[in-house]
Amino acid sequence: MRRFLCLIALTASACNMVVEPAPQPARTAPQQPVQGLAPGQASSAFAAVTRRVEPVAERECRSRTQGLNCDFLIRIDPNPNAAPNAYQSLDRNGRPVITFTRRMLGQIANHDELAFVMSHEAAHHIRGHLARQATNSALVSVGAGLITALAGGGSASVSTAQDIGGFVGARTYSKDFELEADELGTIITHKSGYRPSVGVRFFNRLPDPGDRFLGTHPANPDRVRVVQATIARNNLN
């Protein structure tokens, strides 16, 4: 069980902003072509957006939390072949790290989209999603093991139930976490001087995960609605 929970803690850093093929129905509308930042522009755009988003994210973190490490490190993955992704994690000292792969930058069309994705990842940390996900995983894992033991299951059955319970627990609220990060990320994007109304268009090019059982990502239209509602509620743009 302990080994499985450690695995959950490590994989919990993966986030919604991964660009990967989605299961395709028999007939689909053609995807919009990706026109990302040119390789020569990506690094300079990343540096420029980071300079504006990072201090705002850190101020929001300090104003909304107590005792949380708000010293963000925003970086580009040194592996040029890493799959398109952006995610939030913690280093061994508890410092929040936001990582973009180079192929992810190639999927982002402009500074507004880059700021939105970056702000979304910062929001995951501010909302404490990694810790909450680990707690959900541990609680469901223990409960599944206890139920199996009470039902007369042996040690192997209990261990298997704990593993499955931990997996289910880690995913149970992941869609809610993504929508929470979309909401706060919208505010951080605006306060950084970028347009969340433009940044949200990034979802138009993401494969829609739909509403799959135990899926980790909300449907794209749901995410767009959350962003638009946040913009309207706070008179943003």
C-alpha positions in Angstrom: 0.0 0.0 0.0 2.7 2.4 0.9 4.5 1.8 -2.4 1.2 2.5 -4.2 0.6 5.7 -2.4 4.1 6.9 -3.2 3.3 6.2 -6.8 0.1 8.2 -6.6 2.0 11.2 -5.1 4.5 11.1 -7.9 1.9 10.9 -10.7 -0.3 13.5 -9.1 1.7 16.2 -10.7 0.3 15.4 -14.1 -2.2 18.0 -15.2 -5.0 18.7 -17.7 -2.9 20.6 -20.1 -1.5 17.5 -21.8 -2.0 17.4 -25.6 -2.5 13.8 -26.6 -4.7 11.8 -29.0 -8.2 11.1 -27.7 -10.4 8.1 -28.5 -12.2 9.0 -31.8 -15.8 8.1 -32.6 -16.7 6.8 -36.0 -17.3 10.3 -37.5 -15.7 13.4 -36.2 -15.4 17.0 -37.3 -11.8 17.8 -38.4 -9.6 19.3 -35.7 -8.4 22.8 -36.0 -4.8 22.9 -37.2 -2.2 23.7 -34.5 -0.3 26.9 -35.3 1.9 27.1 -32.3 4.7 29.5 -31.4 7.7 29.1 -33.8 10.7 27.4 -32.3 12.7 30.7 -32.4 9.9 32.5 -30.6 8.9 30.0 -27.9 11.8 30.6 -25.5 11.5 34.4 -25.7 7.7 34.2 -25.3 8.1 31.9 -22.3 10.5 34.3 -20.6 8.3 37.3 -21.2 5.1 35.6 -20.0 6.9 34.2 -16.9 8.1 37.6 -15.9 4.6 38.9 -15.7 2.7 35.8 -14.5 5.1 34.6 -11.8 4.9 37.7 -9.4 1.1 37.8 -9.8 0.8 34.1 -9.0 3.0 34.5 -6.0 0.9 37.4 -4.7 -2.3 35.5 -5.1 -0.7 32.5 -3.4 0.3 34.5 -0.4 -3.0 36.3 -0.1 -5.1 33.2 -0.4 -3.1 30.7 1.7 -1.2 30.5 5.0 2.1 28.8 5.4 2.2 27.6 1.8 5.5 27.8 -0.2 4.7 30.4 -2.8 8.1 30.7 -4.4 7.3 29.4 -7.9 9.9 27.9 -10.2 8.6 28.1 -13.8 10.8 26.1 -16.1 11.1 24.4 -19.5 11.7 20.6 -19.5 15.3 20.0 -20.7 14.2 16.9 -22.6 13.4 18.1 -26.1 11.5 14.9 -26.9 9.1 15.0 -23.9 5.5 14.7 -24.8 3.4 17.9 -25.1 2.4 18.7 -21.5 2.4 21.4 -18.8 2.1 20.4 -15.1 2.6 21.5 -11.5 4.7 19.5 -9.1 6.7 20.0 -5.9 10.5 19.6 -5.6 12.0 17.7 -2.7 12.0 20.9 -0.6 8.3 21.6 -1.2 8.9 24.4 -3.7 6.1 24.6 -6.3 7.4 23.9 -9.9 5.6 24.6 -13.1 7.0 22.7 -16.1 6.4 23.1 -19.8 7.8 20.7 -22.3 9.1 22.2 -25.6 6.6 20.3 -27.6 3.8 21.9 -25.4 5.1 25.4 -26.3 4.7 24.4 -29.9 1.0 23.8 -29.3 0.4 27.3 -27.9 -0.6 30.0 -30.3 0.1 33.3 -28.5 1.1 34.9 -25.2 -2.5 35.0 -23.9 -2.8 31.2 -24.2 0.6 30.7 -22.6 -0.3 33.0 -19.7 -3.6 31.1 -19.3 -1.9 27.7 -19.1 0.8 29.0 -16.8 -1.8 30.6 -14.5 -3.9 27.4 -14.5 -0.9 25.4 -13.2 -0.1 28.0 -10.6 -3.7 27.8 -9.4 -3.4 24.0 -8.8 -0.7 24.8 -6.2 -2.6 27.7 -4.6 -5.7 25.5 -4.3 -3.7 22.7 -2.7 -4.7 20.1 -5.3 -1.7 17.8 -4.9 -2.2 17.4 -1.2 -6.0 17.0 -1.6 -5.5 14.4 -4.2 -3.1 12.4 -2.1 -5.6 12.6 0.9 -8.4 11.3 -1.3 -6.3 8.5 -2.5 -5.2 7.4 1.0 -8.7 7.6 2.5 -10.3 5.5 -0.2 -7.4 3.0 -0.2 -7.7 2.4 3.5 -11.5 2.1 3.3 -11.3 -0.4 0.5 -8.8 -2.5 2.4 -10.9 -2.4 5.5 -14.0 -3.5 3.7 -12.2 -6.3 2.0 -10.7 -7.5 5.3 -14.1 -7.4 7.1 -15.5 -9.4 4.2 -12.9 -12.1 4.9 -10.4 -11.3 2.2 -6.9 -12.5 2.6 -3.8 -10.3 2.6 -3.4 -10.4 -1.2 -7.0 -9.4 -1.7 -6.7 -6.6 0.8 -3.6 -5.3 -0.9 -5.3 -5.4 -4.3 -8.3 -3.6 -2.9 -6.1 -0.9 -1.4 -4.3 -0.4 -4.7 -7.6 -0.1 -6.7 -9.1 2.2 -4.0 -6.1 4.5 -4.1 -6.4 4.8 -7.8 -10.1 5.5 -7.7 -9.6 8.0 -4.8 -6.9 9.9 -6.7 -9.3 10.4 -9.7 -12.6 11.0 -7.9 -12.3 14.7 -7.6 -9.7 15.4 -10.4 -12.3 17.0 -12.7 -13.4 19.4 -10.0 -9.8 20.3 -9.3 -9.3 21.1 -13.0 -12.3 23.4 -13.0 -11.2 25.1 -9.8 -7.8 25.7 -11.5 -9.5 27.1 -14.6 -11.5 29.6 -12.5 -8.5 30.9 -10.5 -6.2 30.7 -13.5 -8.6 33.0 -15.3 -8.2 35.6 -12.6 -4.4 35.3 -12.5 -4.2 35.6 -16.3 -6.2 38.9 -16.2 -4.2 40.3 -13.3 -1.0 39.5 -15.2 -2.1 41.8 -18.0 -3.3 39.0 -20.5 -6.7 38.2 -21.9 -8.3 35.1 -20.6 -11.0 35.4 -23.2 -8.2 34.8 -25.8 -6.3 32.3 -23.6 -9.3 30.0 -23.3 -9.2 29.4 -27.0 -6.4 26.9 -26.3 -9.2 24.4 -25.4 -10.5 24.7 -29.0 -7.5 22.6 -30.1 -7.4 20.1 -27.3 -8.9 16.7 -27.9 -12.1 16.6 -25.9 -12.0 13.9 -23.3 -15.8 13.9 -22.9 -17.2 12.4 -19.7 -15.3 9.2 -19.5 -15.6 7.0 -16.4 -12.8 7.8 -13.9 -11.4 10.3 -16.4 -9.1 13.0 -15.0 -10.2 15.9 -17.3 -13.5 17.7 -17.7 -15.1 18.0 -21.1 -13.7 21.0 -22.9 -17.1 22.8 -23.2 -17.5 22.6 -19.4 -14.1 24.2 -19.0 -14.8 27.0 -21.4 -18.1 27.7 -19.6 -16.3 28.0 -16.3 -13.8 30.5 -17.8 -16.5 32.5 -19.5 -18.6 32.6 -16.3 -15.5 33.8 -14.3 -14.8 36.5 -16.9 -18.4 37.7 -16.7 -18.7 37.6 -12.9 -15.5 39.6 -12.4 -15.9 41.9 -15.4 -12.7 40.7 -17.0 -11.8 40.3 -20.7 
